[in-house]
Amino acid sequence: METTDVAIVGGGVIGSAVAYFLAAQPAFDGAISVVERDPTYSACSTTLSAGSIRYQYSAPVNIEISKFGVHFLANVADYLSVDGEAPALDFVQGGYLFLASPEGVAILEANHAVQRRHDAPVALLSPAELKERFPWLEVGDLGGGSLGTAGEGWFDPHALLHGFRRKARALGVTYLADEVTGIERSGNRVTALAMRSGARLACGTVVNAAGPRAATVAAMAGLELPVRPRKRIVYVFDCRAPVPDCPLIINPNGVYVRPESGHYICGVSPPAAEDPDTLDLEVDYRWFDDVVWPTLAARVPAFEAIKLVRAWAGHYAYNTFDRNALLGPHPEVANFLFANGFTGHGLQQSPAVGRGLAELIALGAYRSLDLSDLAYERWGAGRAVREVNVV
Ligand SMILES: Cc1cc2nc3c(=O)[nH]c(=O)nc-3n(C[C@H](O)[C@H](O)[C@H](O)COP(=O)(O)OP(=O)(O)OC[C@H]3O[C@@H](n4cnc5c(N)ncnc54)[C@H](O)[C@@H]3O)c2cc1C
């Protein structure tokens, strides 16, 4: 049987970020293995995501996580260069624009106060100010908007994932193309992974980074996790009329849109009653026809005449408890660590979460940024993180 010090189940952006930061951590000199069932990454959340980052959260820990995320993306060459070559992230700092109805303005203002306390560069705009800045925007039904004025934007998720992976490997991390099918325990310790190939891997610590399949992996160790796969669809369209300086717009009903390499991408999360647990990737055009396009056409008249080009579906690892990350050790099985339940914001959280879990493993505590608000054990304690801005 092979042996490793830290075994990471899942080599998507989260597993690869943990692997990179741990390998780069001077206090750690153990062996790190990442087990990934699909090295093409064709169906993982990371590859299929909308690739965006924002400061505009209501929970302080999420704002602080994004501050490191923006710093990391803007300085990625300092972290992830291999042989002088940095990942080409195509990071566009185009900003998020959260729009609110007159009734929703109070929430926008409360969030703004929290964001400013954490030095996030955001500005509240009245309908008249919105119109002046974005003349192509319909503002008649709005009470206001909140605009990210620096840092927020979008980038290539695949390039970030491969940047973490390439650098992790350059630092000595082993990637195994295999599927974890069982986790062995001896009392309150996990001791080994069993793999589809028949191989077994003895390990000192296990990190669950299995994305939408995280609850299945936790169950292999006899542990529970309130994370389920939920489908989200991204639609791509062309628009001939110019919409200059278009940020990532979030409408009051949750419909989002942003520019993407000469096209636009858009989507919406379905209501809870129509949001089943599923691992299928079939695209349903009903949401585009019934909700997304009518909302966009009313908000931006230029979007009345658009051409749908294509669409894809991916999975949120949806935290049914409070829709935020669940991090760190199980309270009883202390060498099983979670990095799960990111819902719609795991890509942008990967730098801070990778760094944080690496500190937990190597140093026994968070050092750079305290992520303990997001501890796995808050679920058992019924201590929900209140985050109103989940898209
Ligand atoms: C449509 C959509 C839009 C999104 N938009 C954004 C956004 O704009 N910004 C943002 O920050 N986030 C966004 N997200 C969320 C983000 O993509 C995820 O939170 C993030 O990618 C999670 O990364 P992960 O590594 O946990 O999961 P994944 O990328 O799914 O990686 C998990 C890996 O684990 C592997 N695995 C699973 N089980 C096993 C096993 N038993 N053995 C071995 N390997 C296994 C899988 O093959 C997979 O590669 C979006 C998601 C979707 C679906």
The ligand as a Gaussian input file, in Angstrom:
#p B3LYP/6-31G(d) Opt

LIG

0 1
 C      -22.854000      27.773000     -13.373000
 C      -21.925000      28.086000     -12.235000
 C      -21.477000      29.390000     -12.047000
 C      -20.589000      29.691000     -11.011000
 N      -20.108000      30.954000     -10.913000
 C      -19.181000      31.237000      -9.969000
 C      -18.591000      32.523000      -9.924000
 O      -18.890000      33.389000     -10.733000
 N      -17.669000      32.758000      -8.959000
 C      -17.317000      31.813000      -8.047000
 O      -16.498000      32.098000      -7.174000
 N      -17.857000      30.585000      -8.073000
 C      -18.769000      30.274000      -9.013000
 N      -19.324000      29.032000      -9.064000
 C      -18.987000      28.068000      -8.015000
 C      -17.613000      27.488000      -8.243000
 O      -17.497000      27.038000      -9.570000
 C      -17.367000      26.341000      -7.282000
 O      -17.693000      26.736000      -5.954000
 C      -15.914000      25.888000      -7.304000
 O      -15.496000      25.641000      -8.621000
 C      -15.787000      24.638000      -6.457000
 O      -14.533000      24.024000      -6.709000
 P      -14.292000      22.572000      -6.139000
 O      -12.862000      22.258000      -6.383000
 O      -14.837000      22.472000      -4.757000
 O      -15.254000      21.627000      -7.010000
 P      -15.016000      20.997000      -8.442000
 O      -14.463000      21.961000      -9.406000
 O      -16.299000      20.295000      -8.820000
 O      -13.891000      19.922000      -8.162000
 C      -14.160000      18.754000      -7.409000
 C      -13.360000      17.638000      -8.017000
 O      -13.498000      16.470000      -7.207000
 C      -13.469000      15.346000      -8.056000
 N      -14.054000      14.230000      -7.310000
 C      -15.318000      14.128000      -6.821000
 N      -15.490000      12.956000      -6.190000
 C      -14.303000      12.299000      -6.271000
 C      -13.870000      11.015000      -5.818000
 N      -14.679000      10.192000      -5.143000
 N      -12.601000      10.649000      -6.087000
 C      -11.752000      11.478000      -6.773000
 N      -12.136000      12.682000      -7.248000
 C      -13.382000      13.091000      -6.987000
 C      -14.285000      15.791000      -9.255000
 O      -13.984000      15.008000     -10.405000
 C      -13.866000      17.241000      -9.406000
 O      -12.836000      17.429000     -10.352000
 C      -20.183000      28.676000     -10.100000
 C      -20.635000      27.365000     -10.291000
 C      -21.473000      27.070000     -11.349000
 C      -21.924000      25.645000     -11.548000

